[in-house]
């Protein structure tokens, strides 16, 4: 199962969603996307930490795989 990141989960008003095989793939794609679409966003260590914390398992649930009901 891969990983995913939604720009909205990082606090950016953007509908872009990144899908990747692992955290490194997501981080690479996020940097490319930010460079092309969010020129005012710098990938500082703080932003990178925020992005890492927003990466989720693809197909995961809101509660880490346990029942939400």
N, CA, C and O atoms as CSV, one atom per row, in Angstrom:
chain,resi,resn,atom,element,x,y,z
A,1,UNK,N,N,0.849,-1.169,0.000
A,1,UNK,CA,C,0.000,0.000,0.000
A,1,UNK,C,C,0.896,1.234,0.000
A,1,UNK,O,O,1.906,1.271,0.703
A,2,UNK,N,N,0.529,2.241,-0.785
A,2,UNK,CA,C,1.328,3.445,-0.902
A,2,UNK,C,C,0.947,4.508,0.106
A,2,UNK,O,O,0.223,4.266,1.071
A,3,UNK,N,N,1.461,5.686,-0.155
A,3,UNK,CA,C,1.219,6.848,0.701
A,3,UNK,C,C,0.521,7.922,-0.108
A,3,UNK,O,O,0.523,7.898,-1.339
A,4,UNK,N,N,-0.081,8.873,0.612
A,4,UNK,CA,C,-0.725,9.999,-0.059
A,4,UNK,C,C,-0.606,11.254,0.782
A,4,UNK,O,O,-0.427,11.197,1.998
A,5,UNK,N,N,-0.711,12.397,0.099
A,5,UNK,CA,C,-0.673,13.688,0.763
A,5,UNK,C,C,-1.600,14.626,0.012
A,5,UNK,O,O,-1.514,14.747,-1.210
A,6,UNK,N,N,-2.483,15.288,0.739
A,6,UNK,CA,C,-3.355,16.307,0.162
A,6,UNK,C,C,-2.841,17.676,0.600
A,6,UNK,O,O,-2.562,17.893,1.779
A,7,UNK,N,N,-2.717,18.591,-0.351
A,7,UNK,CA,C,-2.257,19.948,-0.010
A,7,UNK,C,C,-3.108,20.538,1.111
A,7,UNK,O,O,-2.589,21.206,2.006
A,8,UNK,N,N,-4.407,20.291,1.060
A,8,UNK,CA,C,-5.308,20.832,2.087
A,8,UNK,C,C,-4.899,20.402,3.496
A,8,UNK,O,O,-5.104,21.142,4.458
A,9,UNK,N,N,-4.320,19.207,3.614
A,9,UNK,CA,C,-3.914,18.699,4.925
A,9,UNK,C,C,-2.692,19.428,5.488
A,9,UNK,O,O,-2.346,19.271,6.659
A,10,UNK,N,N,-2.050,20.224,4.636
A,10,UNK,CA,C,-0.894,21.002,5.070
A,10,UNK,C,C,-1.300,22.458,5.296
A,10,UNK,O,O,-0.472,23.286,5.677
A,11,UNK,N,N,-2.585,22.769,5.060
A,11,UNK,CA,C,-3.083,24.119,5.286
A,11,UNK,C,C,-3.040,25.005,4.068
A,11,UNK,O,O,-3.147,26.226,4.187
A,12,UNK,N,N,-2.885,24.413,2.891
A,12,UNK,CA,C,-2.835,25.180,1.646
A,12,UNK,C,C,-4.197,25.058,0.957
A,12,UNK,O,O,-4.783,23.976,0.924
A,13,UNK,N,N,-4.693,26.157,0.415
A,13,UNK,CA,C,-5.967,26.156,-0.300
A,13,UNK,C,C,-5.728,25.614,-1.710
A,13,UNK,O,O,-5.624,26.371,-2.675
A,14,UNK,N,N,-5.643,24.279,-1.804
A,14,UNK,CA,C,-5.304,23.610,-3.055
A,14,UNK,C,C,-5.899,22.202,-3.012
A,14,UNK,O,O,-5.835,21.526,-1.986
A,15,UNK,N,N,-6.473,21.770,-4.130
A,15,UNK,CA,C,-7.104,20.458,-4.194
A,15,UNK,C,C,-6.160,19.343,-4.645
A,15,UNK,O,O,-6.589,18.201,-4.809
A,16,UNK,N,N,-4.889,19.660,-4.844
A,16,UNK,CA,C,-3.936,18.679,-5.359
A,16,UNK,C,C,-3.696,17.575,-4.337
A,16,UNK,O,O,-3.544,17.841,-3.144
A,17,UNK,N,N,-3.664,16.337,-4.816
A,17,UNK,CA,C,-3.377,15.169,-3.969
A,17,UNK,C,C,-2.221,14.404,-4.617
A,17,UNK,O,O,-2.238,14.121,-5.815
A,18,UNK,N,N,-1.237,14.082,-3.816
A,18,UNK,CA,C,-0.061,13.356,-4.277
A,18,UNK,C,C,-0.175,11.899,-3.827
A,18,UNK,O,O,-0.536,11.607,-2.686
A,19,UNK,N,N,0.139,11.004,-4.746
A,19,UNK,CA,C,0.178,9.569,-4.441
A,19,UNK,C,C,1.590,9.090,-4.717
A,19,UNK,O,O,2.167,9.417,-5.754
A,20,UNK,N,N,2.150,8.321,-3.801
A,20,UNK,CA,C,3.506,7.822,-3.986
A,20,UNK,C,C,3.733,6.508,-3.283
A,20,UNK,O,O,2.887,6.026,-2.530
A,21,UNK,N,N,4.903,5.934,-3.546
A,21,UNK,CA,C,5.205,4.616,-2.990
A,21,UNK,C,C,5.698,4.677,-1.551
A,21,UNK,O,O,5.519,3.730,-0.786
A,22,UNK,N,N,6.333,5.820,-1.180
A,22,UNK,CA,C,6.866,5.951,0.174
A,22,UNK,C,C,7.026,7.430,0.518
A,22,UNK,O,O,6.742,8.300,-0.305
A,23,UNK,N,N,7.478,7.704,1.724
A,23,UNK,CA,C,7.611,9.093,2.176
A,23,UNK,C,C,8.562,9.889,1.286
A,23,UNK,O,O,8.275,11.042,0.963
A,24,UNK,N,N,9.676,9.305,0.888
A,24,UNK,CA,C,10.642,10.011,0.039
A,24,UNK,C,C,10.019,10.402,-1.297
A,24,UNK,O,O,10.254,11.503,-1.795
A,25,UNK,N,N,9.232,9.509,-1.872
A,25,UNK,CA,C,8.547,9.787,-3.139
A,25,UNK,C,C,7.554,10.937,-2.960
A,25,UNK,O,O,7.488,11.839,-3.795
A,26,UNK,N,N,6.789,10.903,-1.880
A,26,UNK,CA,C,5.827,11.975,-1.594
A,26,UNK,C,C,6.551,13.306,-1.399
A,26,UNK,O,O,6.125,14.325,-1.942
A,27,UNK,N,N,7.635,13.308,-0.634
A,27,UNK,CA,C,8.375,14.543,-0.383
A,27,UNK,C,C,8.940,15.124,-1.680
A,27,UNK,O,O,8.916,16.339,-1.874
A,28,UNK,N,N,9.442,14.277,-2.558
A,28,UNK,CA,C,9.974,14.730,-3.843
A,28,UNK,C,C,8.867,15.371,-4.675
A,28,UNK,O,O,9.041,16.457,-5.229
A,29,UNK,N,N,7.727,14.685,-4.757
A,29,UNK,CA,C,6.607,15.210,-5.528
A,29,UNK,C,C,6.050,16.489,-4.920
A,29,UNK,O,O,5.654,17.403,-5.643
A,30,UNK,N,N,6.018,16.556,-3.597
A,30,UNK,CA,C,5.521,17.752,-2.916
A,30,UNK,C,C,6.412,18.954,-3.222
A,30,UNK,O,O,5.912,20.055,-3.453
A,31,UNK,N,N,7.719,18.749,-3.223
A,31,UNK,CA,C,8.653,19.836,-3.537
A,31,UNK,C,C,8.462,20.309,-4.973
A,31,UNK,O,O,8.473,21.512,-5.233
A,32,UNK,N,N,8.287,19.374,-5.909
A,32,UNK,CA,C,8.051,19.728,-7.308
A,32,UNK,C,C,6.737,20.499,-7.459
A,32,UNK,O,O,6.676,21.507,-8.163
A,33,UNK,N,N,5.692,20.015,-6.795
A,33,UNK,CA,C,4.383,20.677,-6.871
A,33,UNK,C,C,4.455,22.082,-6.283
A,33,UNK,O,O,3.937,23.030,-6.873
A,34,UNK,N,N,5.089,22.218,-5.132
A,34,UNK,CA,C,5.202,23.532,-4.492
A,34,UNK,C,C,5.961,24.507,-5.381
A,34,UNK,O,O,5.587,25.674,-5.492
A,35,UNK,N,N,7.011,24.035,-6.005
A,35,UNK,CA,C,7.828,24.884,-6.880
A,35,UNK,C,C,7.008,25.383,-8.073
A,35,UNK,O,O,7.158,26.529,-8.497
A,36,UNK,N,N,6.146,24.524,-8.609
A,36,UNK,CA,C,5.363,24.889,-9.784
A,36,UNK,C,C,4.083,25.648,-9.483
A,36,UNK,O,O,3.679,26.508,-10.265
A,37,UNK,N,N,3.439,25.347,-8.367
A,37,UNK,CA,C,2.114,25.902,-8.090
A,37,UNK,C,C,2.055,26.830,-6.885
A,37,UNK,O,O,1.122,27.624,-6.763
A,38,UNK,N,N,3.014,26.743,-6.014
A,38,UNK,CA,C,3.007,27.556,-4.788
A,38,UNK,C,C,4.356,28.250,-4.642
A,38,UNK,O,O,5.098,27.988,-3.695
A,39,UNK,N,N,4.667,29.137,-5.585
A,39,UNK,CA,C,5.983,29.775,-5.613
A,39,UNK,C,C,6.305,30.523,-4.324
A,39,UNK,O,O,7.477,30.703,-3.990
A,40,UNK,N,N,5.283,30.958,-3.599
A,40,UNK,CA,C,5.506,31.698,-2.355
A,40,UNK,C,C,5.816,30.779,-1.165
A,40,UNK,O,O,6.112,31.265,-0.073
A,41,UNK,N,N,5.749,29.465,-1.368
A,41,UNK,CA,C,6.021,28.507,-0.292
A,41,UNK,C,C,7.447,27.981,-0.440
A,41,UNK,O,O,7.810,27.430,-1.479
A,42,UNK,N,N,8.233,28.152,0.586
A,42,UNK,CA,C,9.599,27.621,0.613
A,42,UNK,C,C,9.598,26.321,1.413
A,42,UNK,O,O,8.963,26.240,2.465
A,43,UNK,N,N,10.295,25.323,0.927
A,43,UNK,CA,C,10.354,24.032,1.618
A,43,UNK,C,C,11.400,24.086,2.733
A,43,UNK,O,O,12.432,23.418,2.676
A,44,UNK,N,N,11.105,24.891,3.734
A,44,UNK,CA,C,11.969,25.015,4.904
A,44,UNK,C,C,11.868,23.736,5.740
A,44,UNK,O,O,10.964,22.929,5.517
A,45,UNK,N,N,12.764,23.541,6.682
A,45,UNK,CA,C,12.648,22.359,7.558
A,45,UNK,C,C,11.300,22.314,8.282
A,45,UNK,O,O,10.756,21.232,8.504
A,46,UNK,N,N,10.765,23.459,8.647
A,46,UNK,CA,C,9.463,23.500,9.325
A,46,UNK,C,C,8.344,23.036,8.394
A,46,UNK,O,O,7.469,22.271,8.800
A,47,UNK,N,N,8.378,23.503,7.139
A,47,UNK,CA,C,7.360,23.095,6.161
A,47,UNK,C,C,7.517,21.606,5.861
A,47,UNK,O,O,6.523,20.887,5.758
A,48,UNK,N,N,8.744,21.145,5.721
A,48,UNK,CA,C,8.968,19.722,5.472
A,48,UNK,C,C,8.409,18.862,6.599
A,48,UNK,O,O,7.825,17.809,6.342
A,49,UNK,N,N,8.582,19.300,7.838
A,49,UNK,CA,C,8.040,18.555,8.985
A,49,UNK,C,C,6.521,18.529,8.938
A,49,UNK,O,O,5.902,17.507,9.235
A,50,UNK,N,N,5.921,19.660,8.560
A,50,UNK,CA,C,4.459,19.732,8.454
A,50,UNK,C,C,3.955,18.798,7.353
A,50,UNK,O,O,2.941,18.120,7.519
A,51,UNK,N,N,4.673,18.770,6.229
A,51,UNK,CA,C,4.300,17.882,5.121
A,51,UNK,C,C,4.419,16.427,5.572
A,51,UNK,O,O,3.505,15.634,5.345
A,52,UNK,N,N,5.534,16.069,6.207
A,52,UNK,CA,C,5.727,14.682,6.672
A,52,UNK,C,C,4.606,14.243,7.612
A,52,UNK,O,O,4.125,13.112,7.536
A,53,UNK,N,N,4.198,15.147,8.496
A,53,UNK,CA,C,3.157,14.779,9.462
A,53,UNK,C,C,1.790,14.616,8.804
A,53,UNK,O,O,0.900,13.990,9.379
A,54,UNK,N,N,1.611,15.176,7.596
A,54,UNK,CA,C,0.324,15.084,6.896
A,54,UNK,C,C,0.255,13.896,5.939
A,54,UNK,O,O,-0.807,13.625,5.378
A,55,UNK,N,N,1.365,13.185,5.743
A,55,UNK,CA,C,1.372,12.024,4.855
A,55,UNK,C,C,0.591,10.894,5.512
A,55,UNK,O,O,0.762,10.600,6.696
A,56,UNK,N,N,-0.267,10.272,4.719
A,56,UNK,CA,C,-1.123,9.184,5.220
A,56,UNK,C,C,-0.908,7.929,4.388
A,56,UNK,O,O,-0.433,7.985,3.253
A,57,UNK,N,N,-1.267,6.804,4.975
A,57,UNK,CA,C,-1.295,5.548,4.227
A,57,UNK,C,C,-2.450,5.620,3.249
A,57,UNK,O,O,-3.556,6.015,3.618
A,58,UNK,N,N,-2.204,5.243,2.015
A,58,UNK,CA,C,-3.267,5.238,1.018
A,58,UNK,C,C,-4.296,4.180,1.374
A,58,UNK,O,O,-3.947,3.042,1.691
A,59,UNK,N,N,-5.544,4.551,1.322
A,59,UNK,CA,C,-6.603,3.627,1.667
A,59,UNK,C,C,-6.821,3.492,3.161
A,59,UNK,O,O,-7.665,2.714,3.604
A,60,UNK,N,N,-6.057,4.251,3.938
A,60,UNK,CA,C,-6.204,4.208,5.388
A,60,UNK,C,C,-7.466,4.918,5.830
A,60,UNK,O,O,-8.044,5.712,5.087
A,61,UNK,N,N,-7.874,4.630,7.020
A,61,UNK,CA,C,-9.079,5.271,7.561
A,61,UNK,C,C,-8.686,6.407,8.495
A,61,UNK,O,O,-7.504,6.634,8.754
A,62,UNK,N,N,-9.670,7.100,8.986
A,62,UNK,CA,C,-9.425,8.224,9.880
A,62,UNK,C,C,-8.877,7.761,11.226
A,62,UNK,O,O,-8.323,8.569,11.972
A,63,UNK,N,N,-9.020,6.496,11.545
A,63,UNK,CA,C,-8.635,6.019,12.874
A,63,UNK,C,C,-7.530,4.960,12.802
A,63,UNK,O,O,-7.395,4.138,13.708
A,64,UNK,N,N,-6.756,4.983,11.740
A,64,UNK,CA,C,-5.622,4.081,11.666
A,64,UNK,C,C,-5.974,2.629,11.419
A,64,UNK,O,O,-5.206,1.735,11.774
A,65,UNK,N,N,-7.115,2.385,10.819
A,65,UNK,CA,C,-7.473,1.024,10.453
A,65,UNK,C,C,-8.438,0.339,11.411
A,65,UNK,O,O,-8.871,-0.785,11.157
A,66,UNK,N,N,-8.777,1.002,12.504
A,66,UNK,CA,C,-9.771,0.422,13.409
A,66,UNK,C,C,-11.151,0.941,13.028
A,66,UNK,O,O,-11.270,1.877,12.238
A,67,UNK,N,N,-12.150,0.361,13.566
A,67,UNK,CA,C,-13.523,0.752,13.244
A,67,UNK,C,C,-13.829,2.153,13.702
A,67,UNK,O,O,-13.501,2.536,14.825
A,68,UNK,N,N,-14.462,2.923,12.827
A,68,UNK,CA,C,-14.834,4.306,13.164
A,68,UNK,C,C,-16.218,4.375,13.802
A,68,UNK,O,O,-16.613,5.434,14.288
A,69,UNK,N,N,-16.945,3.298,13.811
A,69,UNK,CA,C,-18.319,3.319,14.296
A,69,UNK,C,C,-18.388,3.120,15.736
A,69,UNK,O,O,-19.479,3.110,16.306
